[in-house]
Amino acid sequence: MRAYVVNVLAILAAATPALAGDPQIIGEKNGKDVVTVRVPDASTSKQSLPFFPGVSNKNAGAKNLSLLKVVIPPGASAQAHVHKGYESAIYLLQGSVETKYGEHLEKSVVNVAGDFIYIPADVPHQPTNLSKTEPAIAIVARNDGDEQEHVILLPKK
């Protein structure tokens, strides 16, 4: 009976909505359970963009993977940065984004909704939303469970 009560309480705790801003974690971060992460509100990344940190070491127990949603507000840019030692894969859900990249941000590529984008480890880059009225939204995957820990900001120009 005691085990039944403990299980019911665990199920109720998992189903209880998180406080505003806190991600709701469903499942155990023990490497044996499927974990669901519900992120109600955006946080601010080191790169100064709103983001929704989904799968990571902190939220889901992932060791070598992070997955998040990032929003670039109309006309906004991320601070130029690198992901030290880690690759990034991006799927642009909405918008048009110009990404300046290279040692001195001397190169540029424009991506549109539906594009898959690969950024090698340690490549300096700075995405900018080309729309003045609509946000750009992307899903970002990285081979780093501690997604923000290895972000190195470049000096502002």
N, CA and C atoms as a LAMMPS dump frame, in Angstrom:
ITEM: TIMESTEP
0
ITEM: NUMBER OF ATOMS
471
ITEM: BOX BOUNDS ff ff ff
-5.0000000000000000e+02 5.0000000000000000e+02
-5.0000000000000000e+02 5.0000000000000000e+02
-5.0000000000000000e+02 5.0000000000000000e+02
ITEM: ATOMS id mol type element x y z
1 1 1 N 0.826 -1.194 0
2 1 2 C 0 0 0
3 1 3 C 0.874 1.262 0
4 2 1 N 1.907 1.238 0.804
5 2 2 C 2.792 2.4 0.891
6 2 3 C 3.428 2.7 -0.471
7 3 1 N 3.875 1.664 -1.188
8 3 2 C 4.47 1.847 -2.514
9 3 3 C 3.449 2.44 -3.471
10 4 1 N 2.195 2.011 -3.368
11 4 2 C 1.131 2.544 -4.218
12 4 3 C 0.954 4.039 -3.972
13 5 1 N 0.91 4.443 -2.703
14 5 2 C 0.734 5.862 -2.356
15 5 3 C 1.913 6.678 -2.876
16 6 1 N 3.13 6.16 -2.718
17 6 2 C 4.32 6.873 -3.209
18 6 3 C 4.244 7.032 -4.721
19 7 1 N 3.833 5.972 -5.429
20 7 2 C 3.706 6.058 -6.89
21 7 3 C 2.652 7.07 -7.301
22 8 1 N 1.513 7.088 -6.64
23 8 2 C 0.453 8.052 -6.95
24 8 3 C 0.952 9.471 -6.712
25 9 1 N 1.64 9.695 -5.606
26 9 2 C 2.176 11.033 -5.323
27 9 3 C 3.192 11.453 -6.379
28 10 1 N 4.022 10.514 -6.823
29 10 2 C 5.009 10.828 -7.869
30 10 3 C 4.307 11.204 -9.172
31 11 1 N 3.251 10.491 -9.523
32 11 2 C 2.503 10.794 -10.741
33 11 3 C 1.846 12.166 -10.631
34 12 1 N 1.252 12.463 -9.494
35 12 2 C 0.612 13.77 -9.297
36 12 3 C 1.638 14.892 -9.344
37 13 1 N 2.795 14.674 -8.747
38 13 2 C 3.844 15.707 -8.77
39 13 3 C 4.299 15.973 -10.2
40 14 1 N 4.431 14.92 -10.992
41 14 2 C 4.856 15.082 -12.387
42 14 3 C 3.8 15.789 -13.207
43 15 1 N 2.536 15.633 -12.864
44 15 2 C 1.45 16.232 -13.629
45 15 3 C 1.133 17.648 -13.177
46 16 1 N 1.664 18.068 -12.04
47 16 2 C 1.388 19.404 -11.531
48 16 3 C 2.134 20.429 -12.373
49 17 1 N 1.451 21.476 -12.849
50 17 2 C 2.14 22.488 -13.647
51 17 3 C 3.266 23.147 -12.867
52 18 1 N 4.345 23.433 -13.558
53 18 2 C 5.468 24.132 -12.936
54 18 3 C 5.092 25.578 -12.683
55 19 1 N 5.84 26.211 -11.801
56 19 2 C 5.65 27.637 -11.575
57 19 3 C 5.97 28.38 -12.863
58 20 1 N 5.378 29.556 -13.023
59 20 2 C 5.624 30.341 -14.233
60 20 3 C 7.121 30.507 -14.422
61 21 1 N 7.593 30.219 -15.617
62 21 2 C 8.997 30.377 -15.943
63 21 3 C 9.828 29.129 -15.73
64 22 1 N 9.419 28.271 -14.798
65 22 2 C 10.167 27.04 -14.553
66 22 3 C 9.737 25.97 -15.54
67 23 1 N 10.706 25.224 -16.099
68 23 2 C 10.308 24.129 -16.987
69 23 3 C 9.635 23.027 -16.177
70 24 1 N 8.669 22.395 -16.776
71 24 2 C 8.035 21.233 -16.163
72 24 3 C 8.758 20.003 -16.702
73 25 1 N 9.286 19.201 -15.805
74 25 2 C 10.031 18.005 -16.171
75 25 3 C 9.151 16.805 -15.845
76 26 1 N 8.876 15.983 -16.85
77 26 2 C 8.084 14.776 -16.654
78 26 3 C 8.996 13.586 -16.916
79 27 1 N 9.184 12.743 -15.914
80 27 2 C 10.085 11.596 -16.007
81 27 3 C 11.304 11.825 -15.132
82 28 1 N 12.032 10.763 -14.922
83 28 2 C 13.234 10.813 -14.092
84 28 3 C 14.468 11.008 -14.97
85 29 1 N 15.382 11.86 -14.538
86 29 2 C 16.627 12.109 -15.266
87 29 3 C 17.675 11.077 -14.862
88 30 1 N 17.324 9.801 -15.008
89 30 2 C 18.178 8.723 -14.544
90 30 3 C 18.816 7.922 -15.672
91 31 1 N 18.616 8.344 -16.915
92 31 2 C 19.172 7.623 -18.047
93 31 3 C 18.381 6.387 -18.44
94 32 1 N 17.228 6.176 -17.79
95 32 2 C 16.406 5.007 -18.099
96 32 3 C 14.982 5.381 -18.476
97 33 1 N 14.57 6.61 -18.158
98 33 2 C 13.218 7.076 -18.449
99 33 3 C 13.21 8.017 -19.641
100 34 1 N 12.104 8.034 -20.355
101 34 2 C 11.86 9.079 -21.338
102 34 3 C 11.528 10.341 -20.54
103 35 1 N 12.126 11.455 -20.895
104 35 2 C 11.922 12.71 -20.177
105 35 3 C 11.278 13.723 -21.111
106 36 1 N 10.218 14.35 -20.636
107 36 2 C 9.552 15.426 -21.367
108 36 3 C 9.843 16.731 -20.649
109 37 1 N 10.181 17.765 -21.425
110 37 2 C 10.455 19.084 -20.863
111 37 3 C 9.463 20.067 -21.476
112 38 1 N 8.696 20.735 -20.63
113 38 2 C 7.773 21.782 -21.081
114 38 3 C 8.272 23.112 -20.538
115 39 1 N 8.588 24.014 -21.456
116 39 2 C 9.161 25.305 -21.07
117 39 3 C 8.124 26.393 -21.367
118 40 1 N 7.474 26.942 -20.321
119 40 2 C 6.394 27.899 -20.552
120 40 3 C 6.854 29.294 -20.968
121 41 1 N 8.016 29.705 -20.485
122 41 2 C 8.488 31.068 -20.737
123 41 3 C 9.938 31.053 -21.203
124 42 1 N 10.277 32.046 -21.998
125 42 2 C 11.648 32.165 -22.501
126 42 3 C 12.588 32.638 -21.389
127 43 1 N 13.82 32.186 -21.494
128 43 2 C 14.926 32.721 -20.707
129 43 3 C 15.735 33.587 -21.67
130 44 1 N 16.778 34.23 -21.168
131 44 2 C 17.655 35.002 -22.049
132 44 3 C 18.997 34.293 -22.131
133 45 1 N 19.431 34.027 -23.348
134 45 2 C 20.697 33.321 -23.565
135 45 3 C 21.872 34.262 -23.333
136 46 1 N 23.073 33.69 -23.228
137 46 2 C 24.298 34.504 -23.149
138 46 3 C 24.422 35.414 -24.358
139 47 1 N 23.867 34.952 -25.493
140 47 2 C 23.953 35.703 -26.741
141 47 3 C 22.907 36.825 -26.805
142 48 1 N 22.162 37.012 -25.72
143 48 2 C 21.154 38.082 -25.588
144 48 3 C 19.911 37.846 -26.438
145 49 1 N 19.512 36.574 -26.577
146 49 2 C 18.292 36.241 -27.314
147 49 3 C 17.339 35.455 -26.415
148 50 1 N 16.02 35.619 -26.631
149 50 2 C 15.069 34.759 -25.914
150 50 3 C 15.222 33.32 -26.392
151 51 1 N 15.267 32.383 -25.441
152 51 2 C 15.338 30.979 -25.833
153 51 3 C 14.582 30.113 -24.837
154 52 1 N 14.191 28.953 -25.319
155 52 2 C 13.436 27.986 -24.536
156 52 3 C 14.315 26.747 -24.401
157 53 1 N 15.013 26.608 -23.267
158 53 2 C 15.947 25.486 -23.112
159 53 3 C 15.198 24.183 -22.878
160 54 1 N 15.172 23.326 -23.887
161 54 2 C 14.441 22.07 -23.809
162 54 3 C 15.294 20.958 -23.252
163 55 1 N 15.83 20.133 -24.122
164 55 2 C 16.649 19.001 -23.705
165 55 3 C 18.062 19.493 -23.403
166 56 1 N 18.55 19.16 -22.226
167 56 2 C 19.912 19.498 -21.82
168 56 3 C 20.272 18.604 -20.637
169 57 1 N 21.489 18.723 -20.189
170 57 2 C 21.887 17.991 -18.999
171 57 3 C 21.036 18.427 -17.817
172 58 1 N 20.874 19.718 -17.653
173 58 2 C 20.123 20.267 -16.523
174 58 3 C 18.659 19.851 -16.553
175 59 1 N 18.008 19.969 -17.703
176 59 2 C 16.566 19.716 -17.776
177 59 3 C 16.193 18.255 -17.954
178 60 1 N 17.011 17.494 -18.697
179 60 2 C 16.606 16.135 -19.037
180 60 3 C 17.642 15.076 -18.682
181 61 1 N 18.815 15.499 -18.227
182 61 2 C 19.866 14.54 -17.927
183 61 3 C 20.681 14.132 -19.146
184 62 1 N 20.511 14.84 -20.27
185 62 2 C 21.27 14.521 -21.492
186 62 3 C 22.755 14.782 -21.248
187 63 1 N 23.584 13.87 -21.688
188 63 2 C 25.021 14.022 -21.464
189 63 3 C 25.726 14.731 -22.612
190 64 1 N 25.324 14.439 -23.842
191 64 2 C 26.046 14.954 -25.006
192 64 3 C 25.129 15.594 -26.027
193 65 1 N 24.019 16.15 -25.575
194 65 2 C 23.03 16.677 -26.51
195 65 3 C 22.24 17.792 -25.853
196 66 1 N 21.966 18.834 -26.616
197 66 2 C 21.005 19.85 -26.183
198 66 3 C 20.11 20.183 -27.371
199 67 1 N 18.883 20.544 -27.061
200 67 2 C 17.899 20.911 -28.07
201 67 3 C 17.074 22.034 -27.492
202 68 1 N 16.949 23.119 -28.246
203 68 2 C 16.227 24.281 -27.732
204 68 3 C 15.553 25.029 -28.866
205 69 1 N 14.668 25.935 -28.467
206 69 2 C 14.05 26.848 -29.425
207 69 3 C 14.595 28.24 -29.129
208 70 1 N 14.993 28.936 -30.183
209 70 2 C 15.495 30.299 -30.026
210 70 3 C 14.629 31.234 -30.864
211 71 1 N 14.421 32.435 -30.337
212 71 2 C 13.643 33.462 -31.017
213 71 3 C 14.549 34.67 -31.219
214 72 1 N 14.618 35.143 -32.453
215 72 2 C 15.336 36.394 -32.719
216 72 3 C 14.262 37.439 -32.981
217 73 1 N 14.097 38.398 -32.076
218 73 2 C 13.059 39.417 -32.254
219 73 3 C 13.256 40.203 -33.554
220 74 1 N 12.202 40.858 -34.024
221 74 2 C 12.296 41.643 -35.263
222 74 3 C 13.482 42.611 -35.231
223 75 1 N 14.32 42.532 -36.268
224 75 2 C 15.451 43.448 -36.401
225 75 3 C 16.6 43.206 -35.438
226 76 1 N 16.516 42.208 -34.595
227 76 2 C 17.531 41.989 -33.564
228 76 3 C 18.639 41.06 -34.058
229 77 1 N 19.763 41.111 -33.331
230 77 2 C 20.913 40.235 -33.585
231 77 3 C 21.342 39.586 -32.283
232 78 1 N 21.906 38.403 -32.397
233 78 2 C 22.596 37.808 -31.25
234 78 3 C 23.93 38.52 -31.103
235 79 1 N 24.49 38.474 -29.914
236 79 2 C 25.858 38.936 -29.765
237 79 3 C 26.749 37.916 -30.469
238 80 1 N 27.754 38.375 -31.178
239 80 2 C 28.673 37.47 -31.874
240 80 3 C 29.307 36.527 -30.85
241 81 1 N 29.443 35.24 -31.263
242 81 2 C 29.907 34.237 -30.315
243 81 3 C 30.42 32.998 -31.026
244 82 1 N 31.026 32.099 -30.245
245 82 2 C 31.397 30.766 -30.709
246 82 3 C 30.874 29.767 -29.681
247 83 1 N 30.712 28.524 -30.137
248 83 2 C 30.409 27.415 -29.236
249 83 3 C 31.699 26.604 -29.159
250 84 1 N 32.466 26.837 -28.097
251 84 2 C 33.821 26.292 -27.952
252 84 3 C 33.8 24.774 -27.897
253 85 1 N 34.265 24.161 -29.004
254 85 2 C 34.394 22.717 -29.062
255 85 3 C 33.133 21.964 -29.462
256 86 1 N 32.063 22.673 -29.844
257 86 2 C 30.796 21.997 -30.122
258 86 3 C 30.161 22.474 -31.425
259 87 1 N 29.588 21.51 -32.163
260 87 2 C 28.884 21.779 -33.412
261 87 3 C 27.431 22.15 -33.131
262 88 1 N 26.827 22.878 -34.084
263 88 2 C 25.415 23.241 -33.984
264 88 3 C 24.69 22.862 -35.269
265 89 1 N 23.47 22.38 -35.099
266 89 2 C 22.574 22.127 -36.224
267 89 3 C 21.298 22.91 -35.938
268 90 1 N 20.824 23.628 -36.953
269 90 2 C 19.692 24.546 -36.764
270 90 3 C 18.654 24.273 -37.835
271 91 1 N 17.396 24.303 -37.438
272 91 2 C 16.289 24.262 -38.398
273 91 3 C 15.519 25.556 -38.223
274 92 1 N 15.468 26.367 -39.276
275 92 2 C 14.778 27.65 -39.214
276 92 3 C 13.292 27.434 -39.489
277 93 1 N 12.487 27.595 -38.458
278 93 2 C 11.04 27.393 -38.551
279 93 3 C 10.328 28.563 -39.213
280 94 1 N 10.796 29.77 -38.88
281 94 2 C 10.096 30.976 -39.331
282 94 3 C 11.091 32.106 -39.519
283 95 1 N 10.911 32.869 -40.597
284 95 2 C 11.693 34.071 -40.785
285 95 3 C 12.838 33.945 -41.769
286 96 1 N 13.567 35.054 -41.89
287 96 2 C 14.78 35.145 -42.715
288 96 3 C 15.885 35.679 -41.817
289 97 1 N 17.006 34.987 -41.83
290 97 2 C 18.104 35.338 -40.933
291 97 3 C 19.394 35.437 -41.731
292 98 1 N 20.12 36.529 -41.537
293 98 2 C 21.465 36.643 -42.086
294 98 3 C 22.44 36.28 -40.976
295 99 1 N 23.336 35.352 -41.263
296 99 2 C 24.362 34.983 -40.294
297 99 3 C 25.71 35.407 -40.836
298 100 1 N 26.334 36.336 -40.14
299 100 2 C 27.711 36.707 -40.448
300 100 3 C 28.59 35.721 -39.694
301 101 1 N 29.67 35.273 -40.348
302 101 2 C 30.533 34.284 -39.718
303 101 3 C 31.951 34.421 -40.249
304 102 1 N 32.859 33.716 -39.606
305 102 2 C 34.279 33.796 -39.964
306 102 3 C 35.04 34.508 -38.864
307 103 1 N 36.351 34.454 -38.951
308 103 2 C 37.22 35.018 -37.916
309 103 3 C 36.862 36.469 -37.59
310 104 1 N 36.516 37.26 -38.616
311 104 2 C 36.158 38.669 -38.42
312 104 3 C 34.726 38.937 -38.863
313 105 1 N 33.904 37.882 -38.881
314 105 2 C 32.51 37.972 -39.35
315 105 3 C 32.446 38.556 -40.758
316 106 1 N 33.437 38.183 -41.571
317 106 2 C 33.554 38.736 -42.92
318 106 3 C 32.722 37.994 -43.959
319 107 1 N 32.223 36.82 -43.624
320 107 2 C 31.389 36.047 -44.542
321 107 3 C 29.938 36.168 -44.106
322 108 1 N 29.016 35.819 -45.032
323 108 2 C 27.6 35.97 -44.721
324 108 3 C 26.774 34.965 -45.5
325 109 1 N 25.713 34.475 -44.866
326 109 2 C 24.749 33.606 -45.533
327 109 3 C 23.357 34.03 -45.066
328 110 1 N 22.386 34.006 -45.991
329 110 2 C 20.998 34.309 -45.641
330 110 3 C 20.214 33.01 -45.706
331 111 1 N 19.51 32.707 -44.63
332 111 2 C 18.679 31.51 -44.562
333 111 3 C 17.225 31.898 -44.4
334 112 1 N 16.35 31.034 -44.92
335 112 2 C 14.901 31.268 -44.855
336 112 3 C 14.236 30.063 -44.192
337 113 1 N 12.977 30.252 -43.796
338 113 2 C 12.22 29.182 -43.147
339 113 3 C 12.307 27.906 -43.967
340 114 1 N 12.57 26.791 -43.295
341 114 2 C 12.714 25.499 -43.954
342 114 3 C 14.158 25.088 -44.174
343 115 1 N 15.106 26.001 -43.988
344 115 2 C 16.514 25.667 -44.173
345 115 3 C 17.065 24.898 -42.968
346 116 1 N 17.92 23.923 -43.269
347 116 2 C 18.726 23.234 -42.263
348 116 3 C 20.114 23.865 -42.326
349 117 1 N 20.678 24.195 -41.186
350 117 2 C 21.933 24.948 -41.13
351 117 3 C 22.922 24.204 -40.231
352 118 1 N 24.158 24.105 -40.663
353 118 2 C 25.209 23.487 -39.862
354 118 3 C 26.277 24.531 -39.566
355 119 1 N 26.65 24.639 -38.286
356 119 2 C 27.737 25.538 -37.889
357 119 3 C 28.799 24.682 -37.203
358 120 1 N 29.993 24.581 -37.81
359 120 2 C 31.062 23.783 -37.191
360 120 3 C 31.48 24.362 -35.837
361 121 1 N 32.094 23.532 -35.029
362 121 2 C 32.614 23.974 -33.731
363 121 3 C 33.582 25.136 -33.915
364 122 1 N 33.539 26.064 -32.985
365 122 2 C 34.511 27.164 -32.884
366 122 3 C 34.448 28.192 -34.017
367 123 1 N 33.374 28.181 -34.815
368 123 2 C 33.239 29.182 -35.882
369 123 3 C 32.524 30.406 -35.314
370 124 1 N 33.182 31.573 -35.309
371 124 2 C 32.498 32.782 -34.859
372 124 3 C 31.298 33.071 -35.761
373 125 1 N 30.166 33.429 -35.149
374 125 2 C 28.973 33.733 -35.944
375 125 3 C 28.05 34.686 -35.194
376 126 1 N 27.209 35.36 -35.992
377 126 2 C 26.268 36.33 -35.442
378 126 3 C 25.023 36.372 -36.327
379 127 1 N 23.922 35.753 -35.87
380 127 2 C 22.683 35.791 -36.655
381 127 3 C 21.906 37.084 -36.414
382 128 1 N 21.264 37.565 -37.484
383 128 2 C 20.431 38.768 -37.419
384 128 3 C 19.107 38.492 -38.122
385 129 1 N 18.012 38.843 -37.473
386 129 2 C 16.691 38.708 -38.084
387 129 3 C 16.532 39.839 -39.108
388 130 1 N 16.262 39.487 -40.35
389 130 2 C 16.135 40.49 -41.415
390 130 3 C 14.777 41.187 -41.416
391 131 1 N 13.79 40.632 -40.723
392 131 2 C 12.476 41.262 -40.672
393 131 3 C 12.432 42.317 -39.569
394 132 1 N 11.775 43.418 -39.866
395 132 2 C 11.57 44.466 -38.858
396 132 3 C 10.234 44.289 -38.14
397 133 1 N 9.425 43.292 -38.576
398 133 2 C 8.079 43.141 -38.008
399 133 3 C 7.781 41.756 -37.423
400 134 1 N 8.503 40.711 -37.862
401 134 2 C 8.205 39.34 -37.427
402 134 3 C 9.424 38.706 -36.756
403 135 1 N 9.207 37.921 -35.707
404 135 2 C 10.349 37.213 -35.117
405 135 3 C 10.814 36.08 -36.014
406 136 1 N 12.071 35.734 -35.914
407 136 2 C 12.61 34.523 -36.536
408 136 3 C 12.663 33.466 -35.428
409 137 1 N 12.276 32.237 -35.771
410 137 2 C 12.222 31.166 -34.775
411 137 3 C 12.969 29.955 -35.318
412 138 1 N 13.815 29.368 -34.484
413 138 2 C 14.61 28.219 -34.912
414 138 3 C 14.695 27.174 -33.809
415 139 1 N 14.877 25.93 -34.225
416 139 2 C 15.195 24.83 -33.32
417 139 3 C 16.691 24.57 -33.475
418 140 1 N 17.396 24.509 -32.348
419 140 2 C 18.852 24.36 -32.362
420 140 3 C 19.242 23.096 -31.6
421 141 1 N 20.071 22.276 -32.222
422 141 2 C 20.63 21.09 -31.571
423 141 3 C 22.146 21.256 -31.493
424 142 1 N 22.698 20.783 -30.41
425 142 2 C 24.149 20.889 -30.227
426 142 3 C 24.634 19.616 -29.537
427 143 1 N 25.839 19.193 -29.848
428 143 2 C 26.411 18.001 -29.218
429 143 3 C 27.065 18.367 -27.885
430 144 1 N 26.332 19.107 -27.077
431 144 2 C 26.787 19.601 -25.782
432 144 3 C 25.609 19.574 -24.821
433 145 1 N 25.661 18.74 -23.807
434 145 2 C 24.572 18.675 -22.836
435 145 3 C 24.452 19.919 -21.978
436 146 1 N 25.534 20.694 -21.866
437 146 2 C 25.524 21.938 -21.084
438 146 3 C 25.51 23.118 -22.041
439 147 1 N 24.393 23.298 -22.713
440 147 2 C 24.227 24.176 -23.871
441 147 3 C 24.877 25.552 -23.724
442 148 1 N 24.65 26.26 -22.654
443 148 2 C 25.164 27.625 -22.529
444 148 3 C 26.555 27.71 -21.908
445 149 1 N 27.042 26.603 -21.341
446 149 2 C 28.325 26.624 -20.635
447 149 3 C 29.516 26.9 -21.548
448 150 1 N 29.426 26.513 -22.812
449 150 2 C 30.563 26.642 -23.713
450 150 3 C 30.385 27.748 -24.752
451 151 1 N 29.463 28.655 -24.488
452 151 2 C 29.278 29.826 -25.343
453 151 3 C 30.315 30.871 -24.93
454 152 1 N 31.101 31.291 -25.891
455 152 2 C 32.104 32.335 -25.657
456 152 3 C 31.679 33.554 -26.465
457 153 1 N 31.375 34.645 -25.769
458 153 2 C 30.974 35.88 -26.454
459 153 3 C 32.204 36.584 -27.011
460 154 1 N 32.044 37.132 -28.196
461 154 2 C 33.127 37.902 -28.817
462 154 3 C 32.966 39.371 -28.439
463 155 1 N 34.056 40.117 -28.428
464 155 2 C 33.954 41.54 -28.072
465 155 3 C 33.006 42.279 -29.019
466 156 1 N 32.222 43.195 -28.45
467 156 2 C 31.323 44.011 -29.277
468 156 3 C 32.15 44.999 -30.059
469 157 1 N 31.702 45.249 -31.309
470 157 2 C 32.425 46.202 -32.166
471 157 3 C 31.838 47.58 -32.027
